[in-house]
Amino acid sequence: MAHPGDLILVSVKRLRLLRKVKRGEMHLALITRARKAQIFQDGTSSFAQNNVVLLRNRKKRVLGTRFFG
């Protein structure tokens, strides 16, 4: 199971905007939010969605310029 902060290899299935990435491409990604609830010691919990930040292959540099969320 992957956790926030892990690097994974992903295939693009759905896009919001058609720009630098195309459907079916393989990219390295950094997990930023995970659907599984994580409860912290202070009683707060994490987000309820899966989100990743796409990275350029093998360079580990961020592909996007702005992040929302």
RACORWO-V200364 format. One record per run of one state. SS is the DSSP state (H for helix, E for strand, - for the rest). FROM is the first residue (numbers start at 0). LEN is the number of residues. If there is no record, write none. Layout:
ss from len
SS FROM LEN
SS FROM LEN
This chain:
ss from len
- 0 6
E 6 5
- 11 14
E 25 8
- 33 5
E 38 1
- 39 5
E 44 1
- 45 5
E 50 5
- 55 6
E 61 1
- 62 7
